[in-house]
Amino acid sequence: MSINVQGIHGTEIKIFSCNSNRKLAGDICKELGLKLGECTVKKFSDGEISVSLNESVRGKDCFIIQSTCDPVNDNLMEMLIMIDALKRASANRITAVIPYMGYARQDRKAKPRDPISAKLCADLITTAGADRVLTMDLHASQIQGFFNIPVDHLLGSPLLAEYFEDKIKGHTDEYICVSPDLGSVTRVRKFANRLGCQIAIIDKRRPEANVSEVMSIIGDVKDKKVLLIDDMVDTAGTICNAAQALVDNGAVEVSACATHAVLSGLALERIEKSPIDEFVFLDTIYLGEEKMLKKFKILSTAEYFAKAIRKVYTDEPMSEMYE
C-alpha cells in the first residue's frame, strides 16, 4: 500500500521513530512505501535524552511512532523531545502515533490524594506541540477526552478476532470467550459476537495493586475450549489466575490474547507455568528474544497503522477503522 508522498495538500509526509519500537516503525514504512525519517535519538552521559533531526521537516506532515512502554519515562521523554524538535523545525503538522500509551491505568482518583497521571501525560503531549494522537486500545477509552487535540483510538480486537476466526472456523460451539474481569466485558462481548461464541465472566477482587484473586465464574465453561481476552497483560497475575480457575471448572483448553504485552515483574514465569496453551499478542510493544516464550504468537499491526496514517495524512474519514 504505497502512498503519494506529496499528498492532496502538496505537503510531504515524513515518518520518524524513537527507540521503543523501531521494528514496527520500519514495517509501517514498508507498508506505505516510504523511507523512515533520518534522526538520532540517544542519551547524554548523565542520562538526558538527545534528539537530532538529520533532514529538513519544514512544511512537512510528520508522524512520530513511539510506544511509551518500559522504560516508560525514557520513552515518554524521547517522544516529547522529538515533538518539540519537529515543532521548532517548522513541521506543518505533527501526529504522535502511540501504539501503546503508558500511564493510561491512572485515569481517575481511586482514593484520596491520587494523581491522574493519564491526564498529565495528555497535557504534556499537547503542550510539547502534537497536533493529533493516533493510538490503540487505551486502558480506559475516556482518556481520549483528556486531550484537547483530536485522538484516533484504534481497536486491536479485530486483528485478534481475525486470527481466531480462522482457527475455530466451523467449531464455534466448542469455544467460549471469557472476560478475565468485569471491566473487559464489553470488549469480550464484541469479540464473541464476531466469532459467534458464547461468553463467560470472571468475577474477581483486587486486594492491592497488581494482586488479583479470582472469586467466581459467571457462565458454564465445562468441556469448553476457552478464549481469554484482555487489552493488556502486565504482571499476568489476573489472566493466569483466571486460566487456572477455568481449568479447575472443567475447561479443556485455554488460549489467551491481548493487544499489549507489557509483561513486567513475574509475568513470563507465571505465563510459562500457567495452563494457557497459546498466548497471542499484537506488536504494539516490541518483545526481544529474551521475552519470547514458545507459547507466544505475535501478530503485526503494521498494515493497520499504515492504513490509519494514510487516512490521517489524506484527510479521509476514519470511521471504517472503528467498525
N, C-alpha and C positions, 0 to 999 in steps of 0.2 A: 504494500500500500504506500506508494510514493506520494509526496506532497510537493506542490509548487512552492518553492522557497520564497517567491515574491508575494504570494497571497493575493487576495482580492483588493487589498488596500495599497498594494505596492510595497508594503513593509516586509522585510526579510525575516524569516524565522531563525532563531538560534536556540539550541538546547544545550544546557550546561548540567554538569553533575558535580556534587561534592563527593565525599568519600564513603558515605554509608552504603550505597548500593549501585556502584558503577556498572556492574554486570547488567542490571535491569535497565539502566540508562542507555547502555550500548545496544541492548536488544530493542528498546523502543526506537532508537535512531535507525536501526536496520529496518524496522517495520515501516518507518516513514521515508526511508531512502535518503537520510541525512547523515552528516558527519557530526559527531559530538563536539561541542564547542571547546576551544582550547583555553584551559585555565589551570592554575596551580593552587591547590588547597593543602596547606601544611601547617606545622606549628613552629613557633619560635622556641628557643631553648628553655624559656620559662613556662611553656605550655600555652601561650596565647595563640589564637588562630590567625594564620596569614593567608589571605586570598589575593591572587593576582589574575586579572583577565588578560589573556595573551592575544586578543583580537578585538577589533572595534565592534561595539554594540550600539553605536549611535543610531537612533531611529528604528532599532530592530524590535521585533516581538520576541521576548526572551522567556524561556521556560527553565526553571531550576528543578532538577529531580533529586530529592533528598528525603529519606525516611529518618525520623527523629527517634531512632532506636538506640540500643546500647552501643557505644557510650552516649547516653541521651543528651547530656549537656554539651558535649563537644559537637555532636551532630546538629543540635539546635543552633549553636553559635555559628557553625560553618554556614548554615543556611541564611541566618540573619545577616552575616557579614557579606555573603555573596549577593543578597538582595541589595544591600547598601551600595556595594561596588557597582552593580548594574545601574542602579538609580543615579549614582554620581557620574556614571559614564554615559548618561543621556539615553538609556534604553527607552523605547517608546511605550512598552507595556511589559510588566513582569508578572509571571504566573508561577506561584510556588506549587510544584507537584509533589505532594507529600503522601506516598503510598501508605505509610504507617505514621500516624501522629501520636507522639508520646505525650504524657501528662493528661491524656484525654479521660482517664478514670477519675480525676479530681474535678468533677464538673458541678459540684454543689457542696454546700456546707453540711456534711454528715453529722457533725457535732459542733458545739460552740467553739469559736475561735479557729476554725479550719480555714485554710486558704481555698480559693477556687482557681487552681493552677491552670486549668484549661482556658479560662478567660484571660489570664495573664499572658499565656503563650499566644493567644489570638491577637491581643493588643500589641505584643512585640512584633509579630509578623506584619501586622498592618502598619505600625509605626516605622518599621525598617524600610517600607516602601513597596510591598507587594500590592498589585492591583487586583489579584484574583488568586484563589486557592482551589486546587484540584486534589482531592484526597479519596481514600477508600475506607469504608467501614469504620467510621468513628465509633468509639466505645459507647457514646451517647449521641444520638443524632441531633439533639437540641444544641450541641456545640456549634453547629452552623450559625446559630443566632448570636454567638459571641463575637463574630466577625462583623465589621462594618464595611466589608467588601464582599463581592459575590463568592460563594462557595459551591463548587460542584462536588456532590457527595456520591461517589460511585459505590456500587454494591458488589462484593466478592462472591456472594452466594450463587449467582447464575453460573459462574465458572465452575464452582464446586459441584453444583447440581448437574451440570452437563457431564462431568466425569462419572458421577454415579448413575446417571440415566443410562449411559452405555453399559455400565457394569451390571445393572439389575434388570435390564430390559426383558419384559415378559415374565418376571418373577416378583412383581411388586407386592404380592400378597405374603411373601416370605419375609419382607422387611418392615421395619418400623423406625420412624425418625424420632429422636429423643432430644429434648432440651435439657441441658445439664443444670439449669436454674430457671427461675420464673422470669428473669429479665430477657431471656433469649426466646421466649415462646413465639412472639410474632415472627421472628426470623425463621424459626423451625417450621411454623405452620405454612409459610410461603414455600419453603424448601420442599415440604411434604406434598403440598398441592401440585407442585411441578412434577414430582416423581409418582404421584398417585398413591402415596402411602398414608397410613395412619400415624398419629403422633402420641407420644407419652411425655410426661414432665417429671423431672426430679425436683422434689421439694427439699431444700437444704437450709441450714442456717450457718452463718459465719460468725464464730465467737470473736475472731480478731482478724486483722488484715492478713491475706494470703493463707488463711486457715479455713477449711470448709469441712462440714460434717453432713453427710447425707442423712436425711430424715425419712423420706418415704418416696415411693414411685406411684405417680398418678397415671394409670394405664396398664395394660397387660402386655408384658414383654416375653412371656413364657414361650419357648420354642421359636423365637423370632431372631432374625439377623438384624442387629441394631446399627443405626447410623447416628452417632452423636455429633451435633452441630453447634459450633460456637463462633464468636467473632475473633477471639484471640486466646492464646494459651501462654500464660506467664510461668508460674511455678508448677503448673499442671496438677495441682492438688485436687481442684474441683473435678476436672474431667476424668482423672484416674480413679478417684473415689466413686464417681458416677459409673464408670465402666465396671468396677468391681461389684457395685450394688446390682447392676443389671444382670451380670453373670450369676450372682447369688439368687436372683429372682427368676432364673430359668432361661435367660438369653443364650443362644447357641453360638453367636458370633458377634463381635463388636468391632466396628470401624468408626473412625472419628475424622472430622475435618474442621478446619478453622482458617480464617483469612490470614491472620498474623501469627507467626511463630516467634514470639518473644523469647520463650524458653530460658528463663533465668533460674538461679538457685539450683534446686534438686530436680528440675523438670526432666532432664534427659534420663536420670536414674529412675524416676517414677514411671515415665512412659515405657522404658525398657522392661520394667518389672510388671507392668500392668497387663490385663488381659486384652488390651487393644491390639488387633491383628494388623491393621493398616491405619496410618495417620496421614491425611492429605492436607497440605498447606499450599497457600499461594506464595509467590516470591516477593512479597512486599518488603520483607526483611531478608537480607542475604544470610544464608547459613553456610559457613565454611565447612570444610571436610570434618573438622573436629566436632561439629554438632550434628552431622548426618548419621541417623540410625537406619538400619535395614528396613524398619517399619515405615519410614518416611517416603512420601511421594510429593514432589514439588511441581506445581502447575504454574505456567508462565502467565503473567498479566500484561506482557509487553504489547500484544496486539490490542488489548482492551484499552490500555492507557494511550497507545498511539492513536486509536480512533477518537478518544476523548480530546486529546491535544489537537488533532486535526480540526475537530468541531469548534473548539475554543478559538483556534487561530483563524478559521474562516467564518466565524460568527454564525455557525449553523446551530439549529436547535439541539439541545442536549436531552430532550425528553425520552427519546428512544433508548438512551443509555440506562435509564432508570426502570424501564419496563421489563 
